[in-house]
Amino acid sequence: MVIVRATRFEQMFLTGARRIKDGAVVFVGFHWPMLMARIARRLHAPHIVVVYENGIVEDRLTPVLPTSPCDLAAAEQATTCAGSLEALYMWLGAGRVQMTIVEAAIVDRYGNVNTTAVGPYLQPKVRLPGSGGGTELSSLGRDLLLVSASVNKRSYPDRVDYITSPGYLSGGQERTRLGYKPGTGPQTLVNPLGIFNFDERGEMYAAALHSGVSPEEVRASFSWPIKVKAGHAVLPEPTEDELIIIRRELAHAKERYYLLPQEFVGLGSDKLL
């Protein structure tokens, strides 16, 4: 078995997974959040209950990683197979969810997420997949964790072109003024650089960085002059056992047609596992 040092992409999964508490009811959005929850279940949180936006409720590790919340693989041994209304209103809206995880393909300084359109809505440069349940998750979800695998400035504009999933809107108290429930709104963003929190004005800042990441690198990855916390913490790297689990799940994800970063494309099982 060959164990090489964790990549930042792998560190992102561990950092996000560590935010998930054992026993919590977690509403998990599409793509990387699904894999992150699965890693958390295998590492330290075997008793989490995962709610998907299509109404499937999972209280154990499924044999196969679903490719989406609508993949029937997610239903295997599920405690509940209902519908989106039950998931979004009976679980999320009714307050039965302690944590929410959403992928943020494009996110701005106030935590607003765009998965709808790049450019003008009626004549976009790129038409994106849309909301799914992202609007409801960001509107109603508590302890909201955003996940982005990107470190490209295009993924972090000063303002998104379209707000699919509301963060703190224009900052300040606008979210409160518009009647969103207290305790909602993004709390944390995790990406390959580290952990980003939101200040009292709802503006994102770097709170803790992965090993080897410099404040200068962080500032170069965002389209606004993002603040880096003075004396920021350096996040612990995965242990060997943790890294083995992460790589096994990434290899599984690759088999399930997840598109992984280039660093994994040519790796054999000896290095992944």
BAZA-722678 format. One record per residue (C-alpha): x, y, z; residue in three letters; residue number from 1. Coordinates in nm, 3 decimals, padded with zeros to 5 digits. Last residue first. Example, Ala and Ser with C-alpha at 12.3 -4.5 7.8 and 13.67 -1.06 7.14 Angstrom:
BEGIN
+---------+---------+---------+------+-----+
!      xx !      yy !      zz ! code ! pos !
+---------+---------+---------+------+-----+
!  01.367 ! -00.106 !  00.714 !  SER !   2 !
!  01.230 ! -00.450 !  00.780 !  ALA !   1 !
+---------+---------+---------+------+-----+
END
This chain:
BEGIN
+---------+---------+---------+------+-----+
!      xx !      yy !      zz ! code ! pos !
+---------+---------+---------+------+-----+
! -00.620 !  00.293 ! -00.163 !  LEU ! 273 !
! -00.573 !  00.564 ! -00.421 !  LEU ! 272 !
! -00.203 !  00.496 ! -00.471 !  LYS ! 271 !
! -00.229 !  00.120 ! -00.510 !  ASP ! 270 !
! -00.559 !  00.158 ! -00.695 !  SER ! 269 !
! -00.388 !  00.331 ! -00.985 !  GLY ! 268 !
! -00.381 !  00.704 ! -01.033 !  LEU ! 267 !
! -00.423 !  00.847 ! -01.382 !  GLY ! 266 !
! -00.739 !  01.052 ! -01.332 !  VAL ! 265 !
! -00.690 !  01.140 ! -00.968 !  PHE ! 264 !
! -00.473 !  01.454 ! -01.004 !  GLU ! 263 !
! -00.700 !  01.574 ! -01.286 !  GLN ! 262 !
! -00.978 !  01.659 ! -01.042 !  PRO ! 261 !
! -01.267 !  01.411 ! -01.014 !  LEU ! 260 !
! -01.572 !  01.385 ! -01.238 !  LEU ! 259 !
! -01.820 !  01.157 ! -01.060 !  TYR ! 258 !
! -01.909 !  00.867 ! -01.289 !  TYR ! 257 !
! -01.998 !  00.612 ! -01.018 !  ARG ! 256 !
! -01.660 !  00.442 ! -01.057 !  GLU ! 255 !
! -01.500 !  00.780 ! -00.985 !  LYS ! 254 !
! -01.714 !  00.812 ! -00.673 !  ALA ! 253 !
! -01.592 !  00.470 ! -00.554 !  HIS ! 252 !
! -01.232 !  00.583 ! -00.605 !  ALA ! 251 !
! -01.316 !  00.898 ! -00.408 !  LEU ! 250 !
! -01.472 !  00.686 ! -00.134 !  GLU ! 249 !
! -01.163 !  00.467 ! -00.114 !  ARG ! 248 !
! -00.945 !  00.775 ! -00.112 !  ARG ! 247 !
! -01.133 !  00.932 !  00.181 !  ILE ! 246 !
! -01.124 !  00.606 !  00.378 !  ILE ! 245 !
! -00.747 !  00.563 !  00.326 !  ILE ! 244 !
! -00.691 !  00.928 !  00.414 !  LEU ! 243 !
! -00.868 !  00.889 !  00.747 !  GLU ! 242 !
! -00.654 !  00.586 !  00.838 !  ASP ! 241 !
! -00.333 !  00.767 !  00.744 !  GLU ! 240 !
! -00.434 !  01.071 !  00.947 !  THR ! 239 !
! -00.577 !  01.363 !  00.757 !  PRO ! 238 !
! -00.402 !  01.701 !  00.787 !  GLU ! 237 !
! -00.486 !  01.932 !  01.076 !  PRO ! 236 !
! -00.617 !  02.279 !  00.990 !  LEU ! 235 !
! -00.385 !  02.575 !  01.036 !  VAL ! 234 !
! -00.554 !  02.836 !  01.254 !  ALA ! 233 !
! -00.568 !  03.204 !  01.159 !  HIS ! 232 !
! -00.348 !  03.443 !  01.356 !  GLY ! 231 !
! -00.519 !  03.739 !  01.195 !  ALA ! 230 !
! -00.827 !  03.622 !  01.008 !  LYS ! 229 !
! -00.791 !  03.656 !  00.632 !  VAL ! 228 !
! -01.008 !  03.923 !  00.474 !  LYS ! 227 !
! -01.121 !  03.897 !  00.115 !  ILE ! 226 !
! -01.025 !  04.180 ! -00.118 !  PRO ! 225 !
! -01.287 !  04.091 ! -00.381 !  TRP ! 224 !
! -01.263 !  03.858 ! -00.679 !  SER ! 223 !
! -01.131 !  03.566 ! -00.475 !  PHE ! 222 !
! -00.851 !  03.317 ! -00.548 !  SER ! 221 !
! -00.558 !  03.561 ! -00.526 !  ALA ! 220 !
! -00.656 !  03.657 ! -00.170 !  ARG ! 219 !
! -00.637 !  03.293 ! -00.063 !  VAL ! 218 !
! -00.295 !  03.246 ! -00.222 !  GLU ! 217 !
! -00.168 !  03.555 ! -00.042 !  GLU ! 216 !
! -00.301 !  03.425 !  00.290 !  PRO ! 215 !
! -00.083 !  03.116 !  00.239 !  SER ! 214 !
! -00.196 !  02.754 !  00.205 !  VAL ! 213 !
!  00.068 !  02.498 !  00.310 !  GLY ! 212 !
! -00.153 !  02.318 !  00.561 !  SER ! 211 !
! -00.520 !  02.398 !  00.512 !  HIS ! 210 !
! -00.641 !  02.737 !  00.623 !  LEU ! 209 !
! -00.862 !  02.865 !  00.905 !  ALA ! 208 !
! -01.100 !  03.164 !  00.931 !  ALA ! 207 !
! -01.092 !  03.312 !  00.580 !  ALA ! 206 !
! -01.361 !  03.578 !  00.552 !  TYR ! 205 !
! -01.712 !  03.596 !  00.404 !  MET ! 204 !
! -01.931 !  03.899 !  00.463 !  GLU ! 203 !
! -02.264 !  03.862 !  00.646 !  GLY ! 202 !
! -02.229 !  04.194 !  00.827 !  ARG ! 201 !
! -02.167 !  04.017 !  01.159 !  GLU ! 200 !
! -01.890 !  03.812 !  00.997 !  ASP ! 199 !
! -01.920 !  03.502 !  00.778 !  PHE ! 198 !
! -01.688 !  03.199 !  00.797 !  ASN ! 197 !
! -01.440 !  03.048 !  00.553 !  PHE ! 196 !
! -01.263 !  02.717 !  00.617 !  ILE ! 195 !
! -00.968 !  02.593 !  00.413 !  GLY ! 194 !
! -00.799 !  02.631 !  00.074 !  LEU ! 193 !
! -00.955 !  02.326 ! -00.093 !  PRO ! 192 !
! -01.304 !  02.464 ! -00.016 !  ASN ! 191 !
! -01.530 !  02.484 !  00.289 !  VAL ! 190 !
! -01.784 !  02.763 !  00.335 !  LEU ! 189 !
! -01.933 !  02.824 !  00.679 !  THR ! 188 !
! -02.238 !  02.972 !  00.850 !  GLN ! 187 !
! -02.460 !  03.032 !  00.549 !  PRO ! 186 !
! -02.807 !  03.169 !  00.627 !  GLY ! 185 !
! -03.050 !  03.047 !  00.891 !  THR ! 184 !
! -03.025 !  03.100 !  01.265 !  GLY ! 183 !
! -03.307 !  03.352 !  01.278 !  PRO ! 182 !
! -03.576 !  03.280 !  01.017 !  LYS ! 181 !
! -03.576 !  03.490 !  00.701 !  TYR ! 180 !
! -03.809 !  03.787 !  00.724 !  GLY ! 179 !
! -03.679 !  04.036 !  00.467 !  LEU ! 178 !
! -03.530 !  04.257 !  00.736 !  ARG ! 177 !
! -03.334 !  03.961 !  00.878 !  THR ! 176 !
! -03.172 !  03.889 !  00.541 !  ARG ! 175 !
! -03.106 !  04.259 !  00.486 !  GLU ! 174 !
! -02.930 !  04.304 !  00.820 !  GLN ! 173 !
! -02.586 !  04.391 !  00.684 !  GLY ! 172 !
! -02.505 !  04.221 !  00.358 !  GLY ! 171 !
! -02.648 !  04.265 !  00.010 !  SER ! 170 !
! -02.807 !  03.915 !  00.006 !  LEU ! 169 !
! -02.688 !  03.744 !  00.325 !  TYR ! 168 !
! -02.700 !  03.406 !  00.154 !  GLY ! 167 !
! -02.985 !  03.335 ! -00.084 !  PRO ! 166 !
! -02.976 !  03.029 ! -00.311 !  SER ! 165 !
! -03.045 !  03.106 ! -00.677 !  THR ! 164 !
! -02.917 !  03.462 ! -00.667 !  ILE ! 163 !
! -02.827 !  03.564 ! -01.023 !  TYR ! 162 !
! -02.522 !  03.740 ! -01.161 !  ASP ! 161 !
! -02.328 !  03.673 ! -00.841 !  VAL ! 160 !
! -02.163 !  03.967 ! -00.667 !  ARG ! 159 !
! -01.793 !  04.005 ! -00.581 !  ASP ! 158 !
! -01.731 !  03.695 ! -00.789 !  PRO ! 157 !
! -01.602 !  03.372 ! -00.630 !  TYR ! 156 !
! -01.626 !  03.085 ! -00.881 !  SER ! 155 !
! -01.464 !  03.296 ! -01.153 !  ARG ! 154 !
! -01.174 !  03.358 ! -00.915 !  LYS ! 153 !
! -01.076 !  02.991 ! -00.934 !  ASN ! 152 !
! -01.011 !  02.790 ! -00.617 !  VAL ! 151 !
! -01.294 !  02.546 ! -00.689 !  SER ! 150 !
! -01.415 !  02.241 ! -00.494 !  ALA ! 149 !
! -01.692 !  02.444 ! -00.333 !  SER ! 148 !
! -01.900 !  02.340 ! -00.033 !  VAL ! 147 !
! -02.143 !  02.562 !  00.158 !  LEU ! 146 !
! -02.239 !  02.460 !  00.513 !  LEU ! 145 !
! -02.571 !  02.588 !  00.651 !  LEU ! 144 !
! -02.611 !  02.546 !  01.026 !  ASP ! 143 !
! -02.989 !  02.571 !  00.983 !  ARG ! 142 !
! -03.166 !  02.539 !  00.650 !  GLY ! 141 !
! -03.468 !  02.753 !  00.565 !  LEU ! 140 !
! -03.363 !  02.991 !  00.288 !  SER ! 139 !
! -03.042 !  02.820 !  00.181 !  SER ! 138 !
! -03.208 !  02.478 !  00.169 !  LEU ! 137 !
! -03.522 !  02.617 !  00.007 !  GLU ! 136 !
! -03.332 !  02.784 ! -00.277 !  THR ! 135 !
! -03.101 !  02.488 ! -00.324 !  GLY ! 134 !
! -03.380 !  02.232 ! -00.365 !  GLY ! 133 !
! -03.316 !  02.185 ! -00.735 !  GLY ! 132 !
! -03.203 !  02.538 ! -00.808 !  SER ! 131 !
! -03.094 !  02.564 ! -01.169 !  GLY ! 130 !
! -02.876 !  02.348 ! -01.394 !  PRO ! 129 !
! -02.669 !  02.640 ! -01.536 !  LEU ! 128 !
! -02.734 !  02.840 ! -01.854 !  ARG ! 127 !
! -02.407 !  02.994 ! -01.973 !  VAL ! 126 !
! -02.352 !  03.329 ! -02.144 !  LYS ! 125 !
! -02.702 !  03.420 ! -02.035 !  PRO ! 124 !
! -02.961 !  03.605 ! -02.243 !  GLN ! 123 !
! -03.276 !  03.619 ! -02.028 !  LEU ! 122 !
! -03.090 !  03.582 ! -01.695 !  TYR ! 121 !
! -02.811 !  03.823 ! -01.785 !  PRO ! 120 !
! -02.464 !  03.670 ! -01.738 !  GLY ! 119 !
! -02.389 !  03.329 ! -01.590 !  VAL ! 118 !
! -02.722 !  03.160 ! -01.518 !  ALA ! 117 !
! -02.896 !  02.940 ! -01.259 !  THR ! 116 !
! -02.663 !  02.780 ! -01.002 !  THR ! 115 !
! -02.573 !  03.106 ! -00.829 !  ASN ! 114 !
! -02.505 !  03.108 ! -00.454 !  VAL ! 113 !
! -02.525 !  03.411 ! -00.225 !  ASN ! 112 !
! -02.271 !  03.379 !  00.057 !  GLY ! 111 !
! -02.216 !  03.752 !  00.109 !  TYR ! 110 !
! -01.882 !  03.770 ! -00.075 !  ARG ! 109 !
! -02.017 !  03.578 ! -00.373 !  ASP ! 108 !
! -02.071 !  03.210 ! -00.453 !  VAL ! 107 !
! -02.053 !  03.018 ! -00.781 !  ILE ! 106 !
! -02.053 !  02.636 ! -00.769 !  ALA ! 105 !
! -02.179 !  02.641 ! -00.412 !  ALA ! 104 !
! -02.270 !  02.285 ! -00.313 !  GLU ! 103 !
! -02.518 !  02.278 ! -00.025 !  VAL ! 102 !
! -02.501 !  02.113 !  00.318 !  ILE ! 101 !
! -02.771 !  02.166 !  00.584 !  THR ! 100 !
! -02.745 !  02.089 !  00.955 !  MET !  99 !
! -02.989 !  02.037 !  01.245 !  GLN !  98 !
! -03.294 !  01.933 !  01.041 !  VAL !  97 !
! -03.633 !  01.877 !  01.209 !  ARG !  96 !
! -03.727 !  02.245 !  01.185 !  GLY !  95 !
! -04.065 !  02.205 !  01.015 !  ALA !  94 !
! -03.933 !  02.368 !  00.698 !  GLY !  93 !
! -03.655 !  02.114 !  00.655 !  LEU !  92 !
! -03.823 !  01.785 !  00.746 !  TRP !  91 !
! -04.196 !  01.811 !  00.676 !  MET !  90 !
! -04.146 !  02.103 !  00.436 !  TYR !  89 !
! -03.850 !  02.035 !  00.207 !  LEU !  88 !
! -03.835 !  01.658 !  00.243 !  ALA !  87 !
! -04.211 !  01.597 !  00.251 !  GLU !  86 !
! -04.267 !  01.829 ! -00.045 !  LEU !  85 !
! -03.982 !  01.665 ! -00.235 !  SER !  84 !
! -04.136 !  01.319 ! -00.212 !  GLY !  83 !
! -04.143 !  01.006 !  00.008 !  ALA !  82 !
! -03.902 !  00.716 !  00.042 !  CYS !  81 !
! -03.836 !  00.672 !  00.413 !  THR !  80 !
! -03.612 !  00.444 !  00.624 !  THR !  79 !
! -03.382 !  00.380 !  00.330 !  ALA !  78 !
! -03.248 !  00.024 !  00.290 !  GLN !  77 !
! -03.173 !  00.094 ! -00.077 !  GLU !  76 !
! -03.338 !  00.423 ! -00.166 !  ALA !  75 !
! -03.014 !  00.607 ! -00.245 !  ALA !  74 !
! -02.939 !  00.353 ! -00.520 !  ALA !  73 !
! -03.263 !  00.473 ! -00.681 !  LEU !  72 !
! -03.072 !  00.783 ! -00.796 !  ASP !  71 !
! -03.290 !  01.088 ! -00.737 !  CYS !  70 !
! -03.057 !  01.237 ! -00.473 !  PRO !  69 !
! -02.780 !  01.216 ! -00.736 !  SER !  68 !
! -02.507 !  00.973 ! -00.842 !  THR !  67 !
! -02.589 !  00.760 ! -00.540 !  PRO !  66 !
! -02.286 !  00.597 ! -00.373 !  LEU !  65 !
! -02.348 !  00.221 ! -00.356 !  VAL !  64 !
! -02.365 ! -00.005 ! -00.049 !  PRO !  63 !
! -02.570 !  00.259 !  00.137 !  THR !  62 !
! -02.428 !  00.368 !  00.472 !  LEU !  61 !
! -02.708 !  00.397 !  00.726 !  ARG !  60 !
! -02.989 !  00.631 !  00.832 !  ASP !  59 !
! -03.109 !  00.744 !  00.489 !  GLU !  58 !
! -03.421 !  00.954 !  00.423 !  VAL !  57 !
! -03.536 !  00.976 !  00.061 !  ILE !  56 !
! -03.774 !  01.264 ! -00.010 !  GLY !  55 !
! -03.643 !  01.407 ! -00.339 !  ASN !  54 !
! -03.437 !  01.671 ! -00.155 !  GLU !  53 !
! -03.228 !  01.415 !  00.031 !  TYR !  52 !
! -03.233 !  01.372 !  00.410 !  VAL !  51 !
! -02.936 !  01.205 !  00.582 !  VAL !  50 !
! -02.969 !  01.074 !  00.937 !  VAL !  49 !
! -02.635 !  01.063 !  01.118 !  ILE !  48 !
! -02.555 !  00.763 !  01.336 !  HIS !  47 !
! -02.223 !  00.652 !  01.185 !  PRO !  46 !
! -02.058 !  00.991 !  01.248 !  ALA !  45 !
! -01.683 !  00.941 !  01.297 !  HIS !  44 !
! -01.508 !  00.819 !  00.984 !  LEU !  43 !
! -01.754 !  00.618 !  00.774 !  ARG !  42 !
! -02.051 !  00.848 !  00.830 !  ARG !  41 !
! -01.832 !  01.156 !  00.773 !  ALA !  40 !
! -01.712 !  01.011 !  00.442 !  ILE !  39 !
! -02.073 !  00.951 !  00.331 !  ARG !  38 !
! -02.168 !  01.305 !  00.429 !  ALA !  37 !
! -01.882 !  01.443 !  00.221 !  MET !  36 !
! -01.981 !  01.229 ! -00.079 !  LEU !  35 !
! -02.335 !  01.364 ! -00.076 !  MET !  34 !
! -02.209 !  01.720 ! -00.018 !  PRO !  33 !
! -01.988 !  01.681 ! -00.329 !  TRP !  32 !
! -02.285 !  01.625 ! -00.563 !  HIS !  31 !
! -02.642 !  01.726 ! -00.468 !  PHE !  30 !
! -02.761 !  01.863 ! -00.136 !  GLY !  29 !
! -02.760 !  01.695 !  00.204 !  VAL !  28 !
! -03.011 !  01.775 !  00.478 !  PHE !  27 !
! -02.844 !  01.649 !  00.794 !  VAL !  26 !
! -03.020 !  01.509 !  01.101 !  VAL !  25 !
! -02.742 !  01.491 !  01.358 !  ALA !  24 !
! -02.646 !  01.173 !  01.547 !  GLY !  23 !
! -02.274 !  01.217 !  01.496 !  ASP !  22 !
! -02.182 !  01.575 !  01.424 !  LYS !  21 !
! -02.091 !  01.692 !  01.074 !  ILE !  20 !
! -01.827 !  01.968 !  01.074 !  ARG !  19 !
! -01.554 !  01.704 !  01.057 !  ARG !  18 !
! -01.687 !  01.598 !  00.717 !  ALA !  17 !
! -01.619 !  01.944 !  00.576 !  GLY !  16 !
! -01.256 !  01.945 !  00.684 !  THR !  15 !
! -01.209 !  01.583 !  00.572 !  LEU !  14 !
! -01.359 !  01.649 !  00.231 !  PHE !  13 !
! -01.154 !  01.966 !  00.179 !  MET !  12 !
! -00.837 !  01.782 !  00.279 !  GLN !  11 !
! -00.892 !  01.545 ! -00.013 !  GLU !  10 !
! -00.910 !  01.837 ! -00.256 !  PHE !   9 !
! -00.606 !  01.989 ! -00.088 !  ARG !   8 !
! -00.413 !  01.675 ! -00.170 !  THR !   7 !
! -00.322 !  01.438 !  00.108 !  ALA !   6 !
!  00.036 !  01.314 !  00.124 !  ARG !   5 !
!  00.107 !  00.979 ! -00.034 !  VAL !   4 !
!  00.014 !  00.638 !  00.104 !  ILE !   3 !
!  00.134 !  00.341 ! -00.098 !  VAL !   2 !
!  00.000 !  00.000 !  00.000 !  MET !   1 !
+---------+---------+---------+------+-----+
END
